Amino acid sequence: MGDQPESASFRVLFESALQAYEKTTGISLAEHPLAIQLQSCHSIESMTALVQDQASAFNEFREKDRVTKSVKNTLSILTKLSATASLGDAVGLVCRKSPDGVLHRHI
């Protein structure tokens, strides 16, 4: 019977975590779409397949997020460069100006 205080303590912590989740997300964990899907699983294999599908979808999301972050970082840098450099200096990055003032593109 020594496990009852630990069990009660765990239950209090678990209930507190459930309430915090609901407060943060606005949805009870029991009503979460993944929880509902898990309730329809009747074997370890079906649960494993569901969790693997979720992990795969999350990895795809992370990859898309990395691309988006890279694009945002690149655009941020280019925006800062264009704001700080004069147009003539910026053109000088891709064009060479000859002594007579004619711009020549680097190809």
C-alpha positions as CSV (number, residue, x, y, z in Angstrom):
1,M,0.0,0.0,0.0
2,G,3.1,2.2,0.0
3,D,2.4,3.0,-3.7
4,Q,-0.9,4.8,-3.0
5,P,0.7,8.2,-2.0
6,E,3.0,8.0,-5.1
7,S,0.0,7.1,-7.3
8,A,-2.0,10.0,-5.9
9,S,0.9,12.4,-6.3
10,F,1.3,11.2,-10.0
11,R,-2.5,11.6,-10.5
12,V,-2.4,15.2,-9.2
13,L,0.6,16.0,-11.5
14,F,-1.1,14.4,-14.5
15,E,-4.4,16.2,-13.9
16,S,-2.5,19.5,-13.6
17,A,-0.7,18.8,-16.9
18,L,-4.0,18.0,-18.6
19,Q,-5.5,21.3,-17.4
20,A,-2.4,23.3,-18.4
21,Y,-2.6,21.7,-21.9
22,E,-6.2,22.6,-22.2
23,K,-5.6,26.1,-21.0
24,T,-2.8,26.6,-23.5
25,T,-4.3,25.0,-26.6
26,G,-8.0,25.5,-26.0
27,I,-8.8,21.8,-26.5
28,S,-8.9,19.0,-24.0
29,L,-6.4,16.2,-24.6
30,A,-9.3,13.7,-24.8
31,E,-10.7,15.7,-27.7
32,H,-7.5,16.1,-29.6
33,P,-7.7,14.5,-33.1
34,L,-4.7,12.2,-32.4
35,A,-6.3,11.0,-29.2
36,I,-9.5,10.2,-31.1
37,Q,-7.5,8.3,-33.7
38,L,-5.6,6.4,-31.1
39,Q,-8.9,5.3,-29.5
40,S,-9.8,3.5,-32.8
41,C,-6.5,1.6,-32.8
42,H,-7.0,-2.0,-31.6
43,S,-3.4,-3.3,-31.8
44,I,0.2,-2.2,-31.2
45,E,0.8,-2.4,-34.9
46,S,-2.0,0.1,-35.7
47,M,-0.9,2.4,-33.0
48,T,2.7,2.2,-34.3
49,A,1.6,2.9,-37.8
50,L,-0.4,6.0,-36.7
51,V,2.5,7.4,-34.7
52,Q,4.9,6.8,-37.6
53,D,2.5,8.6,-39.9
54,Q,2.4,11.5,-37.5
55,A,6.2,11.6,-37.2
56,S,6.6,11.5,-41.0
57,A,4.2,14.4,-41.4
58,F,6.0,16.4,-38.7
59,N,9.4,15.8,-40.5
60,E,7.9,17.0,-43.8
61,F,6.6,20.1,-42.0
62,R,10.1,20.7,-40.5
63,E,11.8,20.4,-43.9
64,K,9.3,23.0,-45.3
65,D,9.9,25.2,-42.3
66,R,13.7,25.1,-42.9
67,V,13.3,26.2,-46.5
68,T,11.0,29.0,-45.4
69,K,13.5,30.1,-42.8
70,S,16.3,30.1,-45.3
71,V,14.3,32.2,-47.8
72,K,13.4,34.6,-45.0
73,N,17.0,34.9,-43.9
74,T,18.2,35.5,-47.4
75,L,15.5,38.1,-48.0
76,S,16.3,39.8,-44.7
77,I,20.0,40.1,-45.7
78,L,19.2,41.4,-49.2
79,T,16.8,43.9,-47.8
80,K,19.4,45.2,-45.3
81,L,22.0,45.4,-48.1
82,S,19.7,47.3,-50.4
83,A,18.8,49.7,-47.6
84,T,22.4,50.4,-46.7
85,A,24.1,50.4,-50.1
86,S,23.4,53.1,-52.7
87,L,22.0,51.8,-56.0
88,G,25.3,52.4,-57.8
89,D,27.2,50.4,-55.2
90,A,24.7,47.6,-55.5
91,V,25.0,47.5,-59.3
92,G,28.8,47.4,-58.8
93,L,28.3,44.0,-57.2
94,V,27.2,42.4,-60.5
95,C,28.6,44.9,-63.1
96,R,32.0,46.3,-63.7
97,K,32.3,49.9,-64.6
98,S,34.9,50.7,-67.2
99,P,37.1,53.9,-67.0
100,D,34.8,55.6,-69.5
101,G,31.8,55.1,-67.2
102,V,30.1,52.3,-69.2
103,L,28.8,49.4,-67.1
104,H,29.7,45.8,-68.3
105,R,27.8,42.8,-66.9
106,H,29.8,39.9,-65.6
107,I,28.6,36.7,-67.3
